[in-house]
Protein backbone atom coordinates (compact mmCIF):
# COMPACT_ATOMS: atom_id res chain seq x y z
CA UNK A 1 0.00 0.00 0.00
CA UNK A 2 0.91 3.65 -0.34
CA UNK A 3 -0.04 5.74 2.68
CA UNK A 4 0.27 9.52 2.95
CA UNK A 5 0.51 10.99 6.45
CA UNK A 6 -0.26 14.64 7.20
CA UNK A 7 1.92 15.88 10.03
CA UNK A 8 4.65 13.50 8.96
CA UNK A 9 7.24 14.82 11.41
CA UNK A 10 5.06 14.32 14.48
CA UNK A 11 5.99 11.82 17.16
CA UNK A 12 3.16 9.40 16.39
CA UNK A 13 3.56 9.86 12.64
CA UNK A 14 7.24 8.98 12.67
CA UNK A 15 6.55 5.84 14.68
CA UNK A 16 3.86 4.87 12.17
CA UNK A 17 6.19 5.59 9.26
CA UNK A 18 8.76 3.19 10.69
CA UNK A 19 6.14 0.47 11.12
CA UNK A 20 4.80 0.91 7.59
CA UNK A 21 8.28 0.93 6.09
CA UNK A 22 9.30 -2.16 8.06
CA UNK A 23 6.46 -4.20 6.58
CA UNK A 24 7.17 -3.02 3.04
CA UNK A 25 4.55 -0.33 2.50
CA UNK A 26 5.29 2.87 0.64
CA UNK A 27 4.81 5.85 2.93
CA UNK A 28 5.02 9.60 2.41
CA UNK A 29 4.90 12.22 5.13
CA UNK A 30 3.72 15.78 4.58
CA UNK A 31 5.89 18.26 6.48
CA UNK A 32 5.94 22.04 6.72
CA UNK A 33 9.69 22.66 6.84
CA UNK A 34 12.31 21.35 4.40
CA UNK A 35 14.79 20.73 7.23
CA UNK A 36 12.48 18.01 8.54
CA UNK A 37 13.03 15.89 5.44
CA UNK A 38 16.08 14.07 6.78
CA UNK A 39 14.20 12.77 9.80
CA UNK A 40 11.49 11.33 7.55
CA UNK A 41 14.04 9.64 5.31
CA UNK A 42 15.54 8.07 8.42
CA UNK A 43 12.07 6.73 9.28
CA UNK A 44 11.72 5.18 5.84
CA UNK A 45 9.27 7.78 4.55
CA UNK A 46 9.30 10.00 1.49
CA UNK A 47 9.25 13.63 2.66
CA UNK A 48 6.70 15.91 0.99
CA UNK A 49 7.09 19.59 1.81
CA UNK A 50 3.68 21.27 1.87
CA UNK A 51 2.29 23.81 4.34
CA UNK A 52 -1.27 22.70 5.08
CA UNK A 53 -2.09 26.12 6.51
CA UNK A 54 -1.53 27.83 3.16
CA UNK A 55 -1.93 25.08 0.53
CA UNK A 56 -4.96 24.67 -1.69
CA UNK A 57 -7.02 21.51 -2.05
CA UNK A 58 -5.50 20.86 -5.47
CA UNK A 59 -1.98 21.32 -4.06
CA UNK A 60 -2.57 18.62 -1.46
CA UNK A 61 -4.57 16.36 -3.77
CA UNK A 62 -1.53 16.08 -6.05
CA UNK A 63 0.42 14.55 -3.18
CA UNK A 64 -2.38 12.06 -2.55
CA UNK A 65 -2.57 10.73 -6.08
CA UNK A 66 -2.17 6.93 -6.21
CA UNK A 67 -2.40 6.64 -2.41
CA UNK A 68 -4.38 3.79 -0.88
CA UNK A 69 -4.95 5.56 2.42
CA UNK A 70 -4.45 8.90 4.14
CA UNK A 71 -3.72 9.52 7.82
CA UNK A 72 -4.20 12.90 9.47
CA UNK A 73 -1.74 13.10 12.35
CA UNK A 74 -0.96 16.82 12.22
CA UNK A 75 -1.28 19.25 15.09
CA UNK A 76 -0.23 22.77 15.92
CA UNK A 77 1.95 21.38 18.70
CA UNK A 78 3.14 22.70 22.06
CA UNK A 79 3.68 26.41 22.33
CA UNK A 80 1.13 27.32 19.67
CA UNK A 81 -1.79 29.58 20.49
CA UNK A 82 -5.52 29.18 20.08
CA UNK A 83 -5.49 30.59 16.54
CA UNK A 84 -3.17 27.87 15.25
CA UNK A 85 -5.19 25.18 16.99
CA UNK A 86 -7.98 26.24 14.66
CA UNK A 87 -5.92 26.61 11.49
CA UNK A 88 -4.08 23.29 11.94
CA UNK A 89 -6.14 20.95 14.12
CA UNK A 90 -9.37 21.94 12.39
CA UNK A 91 -8.55 23.77 9.16
CA UNK A 92 -5.75 21.50 7.96
CA UNK A 93 -7.79 18.40 8.80
CA UNK A 94 -10.69 19.67 6.70
CA UNK A 95 -8.33 20.58 3.85
CA UNK A 96 -6.72 17.13 3.96
CA UNK A 97 -10.14 15.47 3.86
CA UNK A 98 -11.14 17.66 0.89
CA UNK A 99 -7.92 16.69 -0.87
CA UNK A 100 -8.43 12.98 -0.18
CA UNK A 101 -11.90 13.15 -1.72
CA UNK A 102 -10.56 15.08 -4.70
CA UNK A 103 -7.82 12.49 -5.24
CA UNK A 104 -10.21 9.56 -4.83
CA UNK A 105 -8.55 8.26 -1.66
CA UNK A 106 -11.34 6.72 0.40
CA UNK A 107 -9.52 5.24 3.41
CA UNK A 108 -9.00 8.07 5.86
CA UNK A 109 -7.78 7.71 9.45
CA UNK A 110 -7.67 10.63 11.89
CA UNK A 111 -5.66 10.98 15.09
CA UNK A 112 -7.92 13.06 17.31
CA UNK A 113 -8.11 13.52 21.07
CA UNK A 114 -10.16 12.13 23.91
CA UNK A 115 -12.70 14.72 25.05
CA UNK A 116 -13.11 16.29 21.62
CA UNK A 117 -16.88 15.64 21.53
CA UNK A 118 -17.61 17.56 24.71
CA UNK A 119 -17.49 21.23 25.61
CA UNK A 120 -14.36 21.70 27.75
CA UNK A 121 -15.13 22.02 31.46
CA UNK A 122 -15.15 25.44 33.05
CA UNK A 123 -11.64 26.43 34.06
CA UNK A 124 -9.93 24.53 31.24
CA UNK A 125 -6.82 26.29 29.95
CA UNK A 126 -8.07 28.47 27.04
CA UNK A 127 -5.53 27.13 24.54
CA UNK A 128 -6.28 23.52 25.45
CA UNK A 129 -10.00 24.28 25.20
CA UNK A 130 -9.40 25.70 21.72
CA UNK A 131 -7.51 22.52 20.82
CA UNK A 132 -10.37 20.28 21.95
CA UNK A 133 -12.95 22.37 20.09
CA UNK A 134 -10.82 22.32 16.94
CA UNK A 135 -10.43 18.53 17.11
CA UNK A 136 -14.15 18.13 17.71
CA UNK A 137 -15.05 20.32 14.74
CA UNK A 138 -12.63 18.44 12.49
CA UNK A 139 -14.03 15.09 13.59
CA UNK A 140 -17.59 16.25 12.93
CA UNK A 141 -16.59 17.39 9.45
CA UNK A 142 -14.98 14.05 8.62
CA UNK A 143 -17.90 12.03 9.99
CA UNK A 144 -20.30 13.92 7.71
CA UNK A 145 -18.47 12.87 4.55
CA UNK A 146 -19.94 10.07 2.46
CA UNK A 147 -16.87 10.12 0.21
CA UNK A 148 -14.47 8.82 2.86
CA UNK A 149 -14.12 5.48 4.60
CA UNK A 150 -13.08 7.13 7.83
CA UNK A 151 -11.95 5.96 11.24
CA UNK A 152 -11.28 8.42 14.06
CA UNK A 153 -8.89 7.40 16.85
CA UNK A 154 -8.96 9.33 20.13
CA UNK A 155 -6.03 8.42 22.37
CA UNK A 156 -5.85 9.31 26.03
CA UNK A 157 -2.88 11.08 27.58
CA UNK A 158 0.15 10.37 25.42
CA UNK A 159 3.42 9.17 26.92
CA UNK A 160 6.88 8.31 25.63
CA UNK A 161 7.01 5.10 27.66
CA UNK A 162 7.97 2.03 25.63
CA UNK A 163 4.96 0.42 24.00
CA UNK A 164 3.53 -2.69 25.61
CA UNK A 165 1.59 -3.91 22.58
CA UNK A 166 -1.49 -4.16 24.81
CA UNK A 167 -4.31 -1.63 24.85
CA UNK A 168 -7.92 -0.88 25.61
CA UNK A 169 -9.79 0.17 22.45
CA UNK A 170 -13.53 0.86 22.46
CA UNK A 171 -16.22 3.40 21.66
CA UNK A 172 -15.63 4.70 25.21
CA UNK A 173 -12.74 3.66 27.44
CA UNK A 174 -12.65 6.18 30.27
CA UNK A 175 -9.60 8.31 30.96
CA UNK A 176 -6.11 6.90 30.88
CA UNK A 177 -2.65 7.13 29.37
CA UNK A 178 -1.21 5.33 26.36
CA UNK A 179 2.33 5.19 24.92
CA UNK A 180 2.79 6.76 21.52
CA UNK A 181 4.34 3.46 20.37
CA UNK A 182 1.02 1.72 20.99
CA UNK A 183 -0.96 4.48 19.27
CA UNK A 184 1.13 3.95 16.14
CA UNK A 185 0.64 0.19 16.33
CA UNK A 186 -3.13 0.64 16.58
CA UNK A 187 -3.13 3.03 13.61
CA UNK A 188 -1.30 0.42 11.56
CA UNK A 189 -3.88 -2.21 12.46
CA UNK A 190 -6.81 0.15 11.78
CA UNK A 191 -5.56 0.82 8.27
CA UNK A 192 -5.92 -2.90 7.55
CA UNK A 193 -9.33 -3.42 9.16
CA UNK A 194 -12.34 -2.31 7.11
CA UNK A 195 -14.60 -3.28 10.00
CA UNK A 196 -13.53 -0.09 11.78
CA UNK A 197 -14.79 2.20 9.02
CA UNK A 198 -17.31 4.70 10.35
CA UNK A 199 -16.14 4.27 13.94
CA UNK A 200 -14.86 6.80 16.47
CA UNK A 201 -12.72 4.89 18.96
CA UNK A 202 -11.01 5.78 22.22
CA UNK A 203 -7.64 4.29 23.14
CA UNK A 204 -5.77 3.87 26.41
CA UNK A 205 -3.31 1.37 27.80
CA UNK A 206 -4.75 -2.03 28.66
CA UNK A 207 -4.27 -5.76 28.59
CA UNK A 208 -5.52 -6.77 25.12
CA UNK A 209 -2.96 -7.29 22.31
CA UNK A 210 -3.31 -4.62 19.62
CA UNK A 211 -4.35 -7.02 16.84
CA UNK A 212 -7.02 -8.59 19.05
CA UNK A 213 -8.28 -5.21 20.25
CA UNK A 214 -8.80 -4.01 16.68
CA UNK A 215 -10.45 -7.28 15.63
CA UNK A 216 -12.76 -7.09 18.64
CA UNK A 217 -14.05 -3.61 17.87
CA UNK A 218 -14.45 -4.52 14.20
CA UNK A 219 -16.61 -7.47 15.19
CA UNK A 220 -19.00 -5.31 17.21
N, C-alpha and C positions, 0 to 999 in steps of 0.2 A: 504494500500500500504506500501511497504518498500522503503524508499528513503535513498540513501547514499550521503552525502554532503562532498566534498573536501574543506578543509579550515574550518573545523567544529567549530573552536574557534573564527572565525571572527565575527564582529559585526552584519552583515547581516545574516550570517549563524545561529547564536544563536537565533536571532529573528525568523527565519524560523523554526528552530527546535522546539521552543515553540509553534508555530502555528500548526505544524504537529502533535506534541504530543497531543495538546489540542483537536484535532479532531479525535484522535484515531489511527493515522498512526504510523507505526514503523519507526524510524529514527536513522541512525548512522552517526556520524561525524568523519571524518578522521582528526587527529591532529598530530603535529610533536613531541610534548613534553608530556611525561606522566603526568606531573603536571597539565596539562590542563583538565584532565579527569573529575575532580570533577565539573568543570563548566558545562561540557556537561551533566553530570548526572542531575545537577540542572535544565537544560533546557529540560529534558525529552529525551535526546538522548543517545544512546550507544556510548561510546568513542572507537575509533579504532586508535591505535597509529601506524602511518606509515609515514615515511619521503618521500614525493613525489619527493624530489630532488635526492634521492639515490635509491629508490625502483625500481624494475623491473615491467614490464607489468604484469607478472604472479603474483607477490606479490599483486599488487593492484586488479587484477581481482578476486582474492580469496575473497577479502572484498566486492566485488560487486555481488557475487553469490546470486541468489534468489532476487535481487533487482528489483523493478518495474521501478525505475527512478534514475538518477544520476544528481547531481547539482554541477557544478564547481564554488565555491565561494572563492577560495584561492587567496592569493596575497602576495607578498613579504613584504608589509606593510611599514609604515613610518620608516625612518632611514636606509632603505636598499639601496644599491647602484645599479648602472645600471646592473651589472652582475647578481644580484639576480632577477631583474625584468625579465631578460631573462630566468633564470633557473626555476622560479616559474610561473610568469604570462604567459609565453609561454610554456616552457618545461614541467612543471607539468600539464598544461592543455592538451597538446598533449598526454602525458602519460596516463592521466585519460580517455581521449577519446579512446585511444588504448585499455585500460583495459575494458572499457564499451563494446566495440565491442567484445573483447575476451570472456567476460562473458555473452554476448547475451542480454545486457541491451540496448534497443533501445532509450528510452526517455532520452534526455540529454539536460539540461538547463545550460546555461553559464551566469554568471554575468561578463559583460565586462565593457567598459567605453565609454562614449560619446567622439567622436573625434578619435576613434581608426582606422577608415578607411582612415584618411587623414594624410599626412606628417605633423608633428608638425611645426607650424610657426617659422620662424627665430626668435631667441632670447628666445625660450622656454628653461626652465631649463633642462640641459642635462639628469638628472635622470628621470624627468617627461616625457621627450621625449622618453627615452628608455622604460618607462612604456607603453606609448601609442603605440609604435611600437610593443612591445611584445604582448599587447592585440590584436592589429590588426592582427599579424601573427597567433596567436592562433585562432582567429575567422575565418580567412581564411582557416585554417586547418580543423576546425570543419565543415564549410560549404561545404567542398569538399567531405565529407564522405557520401556515400550512405547507410552505415550501421547504421546510427544514425538518430533518429527522433528529430532533434535539434531545439532549440529556443535560440536565443542570446538576452539578455537584456542589454541595455546600459543606465544606469542611468546618470543623470546630477550630479551636485555637491551635495555630500551627507551631510546631517545634522543629528544631534541628536535631533532635535525638535520632539515633539510628532506627531505621524502620524495623518493625517486628514481623511484617507480612501478615499480621492479624488485625482485623478491624471490626467495627460495628457500622453497618451500612443499612439505612432504612429510610422510609418516608420521614420519620421523626426519630431522632436518637436521644434527645436530651443533650445538655451541654457536656463538653469534654475536649480533650486535646488530641492531636493526631500528628505524627511525624510527617514532614513533607515527603520523605521517601515513600511512605505508604499512600499518600495522596497520589503521587505519580503512578504507583503500581495500580491503584484503582482506576485512574484515568485510562491506562493502557488496556485494562480488562473491559472497561465500558465501551471503548472504541470497537471491540470485537463482539459485543453482545447486543444484538438488535432488540432483545426483550426489554432493554432499558430505555428505548426510545419513548419520548413523551413523559418521562419521569423526572421529578425534582427530588434529589436524594441528599440526606444528611450523612456525614461521615465523621466518626471519632475512632479512637483506639478501641480495640476489643479483643475477642478471642476466637474469631472466625477467620480462617485463611481467606486472603483476598479473592481468589478464584471462586471459592464457595460462596462468599458473601455476595458477589456479583450475580452468580447463578441463582442464588436464593431470591434476590429481589426481582430478577427477570421472570422467575416462575410465579410470582404473586403480583 
